[in-house]
Every structure is written in structure tokens, then in C-alpha cells.
């Protein structure tokens, strides 16, 4: 069994896809390209595909990671050049990972969120919100450096914004 990690971006309407829709999209794309995915064992087997972290619906991303397992060795360039990945979901890189390396969700060090055209509720204190390491405001954009304890849905209920974007940073 071979383990691969994909680094990809989600632009525009692709940010509206849920976590499960993204996993299904990648599974279909892999099958279209003839990849022999590895499956879990048991009564209801699933393709071994894992996102680095569930993304909130409506959030675009400039750096996401997805790991998957195949039965055969693959040519990474085939997927990067696939026409299905040249639109709002684009693969930036694919690399082979050692099977004994930590799972992709354990390799994420922190996340950066960017909120455009934001307005914060008057009684809300960013400094006191759980999961935020640091923040700064530049050019009418709020930039948060967060850890895994950060709750996007709770935070977004305290501010209004026109666009949100996420970036995962690996260790």
C-alpha cells in the first residue's frame, strides 16, 4: 500500500463544498484517473482518504492537505495535469509519504484565517477567544493565527465579513 499527500487550493464556489463533498469529489477524480484506491476493511468499506481538517462551508482555502492510500504506485503528474483539477479546485503538489509518518491531521501546526471587509461586534474581545495565537489587521482584513481548538463557527457569529479564507501550515 502506498500513501500520498495532496496540497491543493479551493477558490470561489469550491469554498461552498462541505467536508464530505470534497472527499467524494477526490474519490471520483481518483477513479476517473484509474487509481486503485486502498479501502478499509469491514462490513462497509470506504476508500482510505483523509482531509487534514474539516473546513467550514463557505470558506475558501489557499492551502489544504488530503492524504490517500493506493494499492499501486502512481505517477503524480497525471493528477496534477488532470482537467478536473484546473478550475476552482487545483492541485499544487503531490508527494509520497512514508506509511509510518504521522497522519496528515497530526502534521498541521496551525491555521491562518483571513476575513475581508470585516466588522466586529462591539462587545467582542478577540484576545479572549479560545484558539487564537495572534491576530493583526491589514488593509481592512483581519488575519488570525489559530490552533486546532479554534471554532470558526463560533468566531464567525461574532463578526461580519464578505469573504473568509483559510491556510493550513504544516510542521
Sine and cosine of phi, psi and omega as CSV:
sin_phi,cos_phi,sin_psi,cos_psi,sin_omega,cos_omega
0.00,0.00,0.65,-0.76,-0.03,-1.00
-0.89,-0.45,0.64,-0.77,-0.05,-1.00
-0.92,-0.39,0.75,-0.66,0.00,-1.00
-0.79,-0.62,0.46,-0.89,0.08,-1.00
-0.82,-0.57,0.72,-0.70,0.04,-1.00
-0.94,-0.35,0.72,-0.69,0.15,-0.99
-0.97,-0.26,0.82,-0.58,-0.09,-1.00
-0.59,-0.81,0.22,-0.98,0.06,-1.00
-0.86,-0.52,0.41,-0.91,0.08,-1.00
-0.83,-0.56,0.88,-0.48,-0.01,-1.00
-0.89,-0.45,0.41,-0.91,0.15,-0.99
0.75,0.66,-0.85,-0.53,-0.08,-1.00
-0.91,0.42,-0.36,0.93,0.02,-1.00
-0.90,0.43,-0.40,0.92,0.07,-1.00
-0.92,0.40,-0.30,0.96,0.01,-1.00
-0.99,0.11,-0.14,0.99,0.01,-1.00
-0.96,0.26,0.63,-0.78,0.05,-1.00
-0.99,0.16,0.14,-0.99,0.03,-1.00
-0.83,0.55,-0.75,0.67,-0.02,-1.00
-0.93,0.38,-0.60,0.80,0.04,-1.00
-0.90,0.44,-0.61,0.79,0.05,-1.00
-0.90,0.43,-0.71,0.70,0.02,-1.00
-0.87,0.49,-0.68,0.73,0.03,-1.00
-0.91,0.42,-0.63,0.78,0.05,-1.00
-0.86,0.52,-0.75,0.66,-0.01,-1.00
-0.91,0.41,-0.64,0.76,0.02,-1.00
-0.87,0.49,-0.70,0.72,0.03,-1.00
-0.90,0.43,-0.66,0.75,0.01,-1.00
-0.90,0.44,-0.64,0.77,0.03,-1.00
-0.90,0.43,-0.67,0.74,0.01,-1.00
-0.91,0.41,-0.64,0.77,0.05,-1.00
-0.86,0.51,-0.53,0.85,-0.01,-1.00
-1.00,0.01,0.10,0.99,0.07,-1.00
0.97,0.22,0.29,0.96,0.03,-1.00
-0.95,0.30,0.69,-0.73,0.08,-1.00
-1.00,-0.07,1.00,-0.08,-0.03,-1.00
-0.95,0.32,0.51,-0.86,0.13,-0.99
-1.00,0.10,0.59,-0.81,-0.03,-1.00
-0.88,-0.48,0.46,-0.89,0.10,-0.99
-0.93,0.37,0.32,-0.95,0.03,-1.00
-0.99,-0.13,0.27,-0.96,0.05,-1.00
0.86,-0.51,-0.17,-0.99,-0.09,-1.00
-0.92,0.40,-0.62,0.79,-0.07,-1.00
-0.80,-0.59,0.98,0.19,-0.09,-1.00
-0.92,0.38,0.60,-0.80,0.04,-1.00
-0.82,-0.58,0.47,-0.88,0.09,-1.00
-0.89,0.46,0.63,-0.78,0.00,-1.00
-0.99,0.14,1.00,0.03,0.02,-1.00
-0.75,-0.66,0.72,-0.70,-0.03,-1.00
-0.63,-0.78,0.79,-0.62,0.14,-0.99
-0.99,0.15,0.44,-0.90,0.01,-1.00
-0.93,0.38,-0.45,0.89,0.02,-1.00
-0.09,-1.00,0.60,-0.80,-0.02,-1.00
-0.92,0.40,0.74,-0.67,0.00,-1.00
-0.99,-0.13,0.64,-0.77,0.06,-1.00
-0.94,0.34,0.57,-0.82,0.02,-1.00
-0.91,0.42,0.71,-0.71,0.01,-1.00
0.99,-0.11,-0.04,1.00,-0.01,-1.00
-0.98,-0.21,0.84,-0.54,0.10,-0.99
-0.98,0.20,0.22,-0.97,-0.01,-1.00
-0.58,-0.82,0.65,-0.76,0.06,-1.00
-0.98,-0.21,-0.03,1.00,0.08,-1.00
-0.28,-0.96,0.95,-0.30,0.08,-1.00
-0.82,-0.58,0.35,-0.94,0.03,-1.00
-0.77,-0.64,0.58,-0.82,0.04,-1.00
-0.63,-0.78,0.73,-0.69,0.07,-1.00
-0.92,-0.39,0.52,-0.85,0.02,-1.00
-0.52,-0.85,0.36,-0.93,-0.03,-1.00
-0.89,-0.46,0.65,-0.76,0.06,-1.00
-0.82,-0.58,0.33,-0.94,0.05,-1.00
-0.99,0.14,-0.59,0.81,-0.02,-1.00
-0.95,-0.32,0.39,-0.92,0.14,-0.99
-0.93,0.38,0.60,-0.80,-0.05,-1.00
-0.85,-0.52,0.30,-0.95,0.13,-0.99
-1.00,-0.07,0.94,-0.33,-0.09,-1.00
-0.86,0.50,-0.56,0.83,-0.05,-1.00
-0.90,0.44,-0.45,0.89,0.02,-1.00
-0.86,0.51,-0.71,0.71,-0.01,-1.00
-0.95,0.30,-0.64,0.77,-0.03,-1.00
-0.88,0.47,-0.60,0.80,-0.04,-1.00
-1.00,0.00,0.02,1.00,-0.03,-1.00
-0.90,0.43,0.70,-0.72,-0.03,-1.00
-0.89,0.45,-0.41,0.91,-0.01,-1.00
-0.94,0.33,-0.31,0.95,-0.05,-1.00
-0.96,-0.29,0.34,0.94,-0.01,-1.00
-0.96,-0.27,0.11,0.99,-0.01,-1.00
-0.98,-0.20,-0.87,-0.49,-0.04,-1.00
-0.99,0.14,-0.24,0.97,0.14,-0.99
-0.89,-0.45,0.89,-0.45,-0.07,-1.00
-0.79,-0.62,0.77,-0.64,0.06,-1.00
-0.99,0.14,0.81,-0.59,0.03,-1.00
-1.00,-0.05,-0.59,0.81,-0.06,-1.00
-0.35,-0.94,0.49,-0.87,0.13,-0.99
-0.72,-0.69,0.73,-0.68,0.05,-1.00
-0.62,-0.79,0.48,-0.88,0.02,-1.00
-0.98,0.17,0.67,-0.75,-0.02,-1.00
-0.89,-0.46,0.57,-0.82,0.07,-1.00
-0.93,0.38,0.62,-0.78,-0.03,-1.00
-0.90,0.43,-0.43,0.90,-0.02,-1.00
-1.00,-0.05,0.02,1.00,0.06,-1.00
-0.95,0.32,0.41,-0.91,0.03,-1.00
-0.85,0.52,0.51,-0.86,0.04,-1.00
-0.86,0.51,0.42,-0.91,-0.12,-0.99
-0.86,0.51,-0.59,0.81,0.00,-1.00
-0.93,0.37,-0.38,0.93,0.05,-1.00
-1.00,0.10,-0.22,0.98,-0.03,-1.00
-1.00,-0.02,-0.08,1.00,-0.01,-1.00
-0.99,0.14,0.84,-0.55,-0.03,-1.00
-1.00,0.10,-0.75,0.67,0.06,-1.00
-0.34,-0.94,0.11,-0.99,0.00,-1.00
-0.82,-0.58,0.59,-0.81,0.09,-1.00
-0.92,-0.39,0.80,-0.60,0.09,-1.00
-0.93,-0.36,0.65,-0.76,0.06,-1.00
-0.83,-0.55,0.82,-0.57,0.00,-1.00
-0.92,-0.40,0.87,-0.49,0.00,-1.00
-1.00,-0.03,0.54,-0.84,0.05,-1.00
0.73,0.68,0.84,0.55,-0.11,-0.99
-1.00,-0.09,0.37,-0.93,0.13,-0.99
-0.61,-0.79,0.80,-0.59,-0.05,-1.00
-0.99,-0.11,0.67,-0.74,0.09,-1.00
-0.84,0.54,0.58,-0.81,-0.11,-0.99
-0.86,0.52,-0.63,0.78,-0.10,-1.00
-1.00,-0.02,0.14,0.99,-0.07,-1.00
-1.00,-0.09,0.74,-0.67,0.04,-1.00
-0.93,-0.36,0.93,-0.36,-0.02,-1.00
-0.87,0.50,-0.63,0.77,-0.06,-1.00
-0.84,0.54,-0.48,0.88,-0.10,-1.00
-1.00,-0.07,-0.02,1.00,-0.04,-1.00
-0.98,0.19,0.74,-0.67,-0.06,-1.00
-0.93,0.37,0.71,-0.71,0.10,-0.99
0.99,-0.11,0.00,1.00,0.02,-1.00
-0.99,-0.17,0.88,-0.48,0.06,-1.00
-0.97,0.23,-0.74,0.67,-0.02,-1.00
-0.37,-0.93,0.25,-0.97,0.06,-1.00
-0.49,-0.87,0.37,-0.93,0.11,-0.99
-0.49,-0.87,0.35,-0.94,0.01,-1.00
-0.87,-0.50,0.84,-0.54,0.01,-1.00
-0.67,-0.74,0.78,-0.63,0.11,-0.99
0.76,0.65,0.77,0.64,0.00,-1.00
0.85,0.52,0.54,0.84,0.05,-1.00
-0.76,-0.65,0.76,-0.65,0.07,-1.00
-1.00,-0.08,0.83,-0.56,-0.03,-1.00
-0.90,-0.45,0.87,-0.49,-0.02,-1.00
-0.94,-0.35,0.70,-0.72,0.16,-0.99
-0.97,-0.24,0.92,-0.39,-0.16,-0.99
-0.84,-0.54,0.26,-0.96,0.10,-1.00
-0.91,-0.41,-0.01,-1.00,-0.12,-0.99
-0.88,0.47,-0.37,0.93,-0.01,-1.00
-0.97,0.24,-0.16,0.99,-0.04,-1.00
-0.91,0.40,0.72,-0.69,0.04,-1.00
-0.94,-0.34,0.96,-0.27,-0.01,-1.00
-0.88,0.48,-0.69,0.72,-0.07,-1.00
-0.90,0.44,-0.65,0.76,0.03,-1.00
-0.93,0.37,-0.67,0.74,-0.01,-1.00
-0.91,0.42,-0.70,0.72,-0.05,-1.00
-0.92,0.38,-0.28,0.96,0.08,-1.00
-0.98,0.21,-0.23,0.97,0.00,-1.00
-0.99,-0.14,-0.15,0.99,0.01,-1.00
-0.70,-0.71,0.33,-0.94,0.16,-0.99
-0.91,-0.42,0.54,-0.84,-0.05,-1.00
-0.39,-0.92,0.35,-0.94,0.00,-1.00
-1.00,-0.05,-0.46,0.89,-0.05,-1.00
-0.44,-0.90,0.64,-0.77,0.07,-1.00
-0.83,-0.56,0.60,-0.80,-0.04,-1.00
-0.64,-0.77,0.57,-0.82,-0.04,-1.00
-0.81,-0.58,0.49,-0.87,0.08,-1.00
-0.64,-0.76,0.82,-0.57,0.05,-1.00
-1.00,-0.03,0.69,-0.72,-0.02,-1.00
-0.90,-0.43,0.87,-0.48,0.01,-1.00
-0.99,0.15,0.41,-0.91,0.06,-1.00
-0.92,0.39,0.00,0.00,0.00,0.00
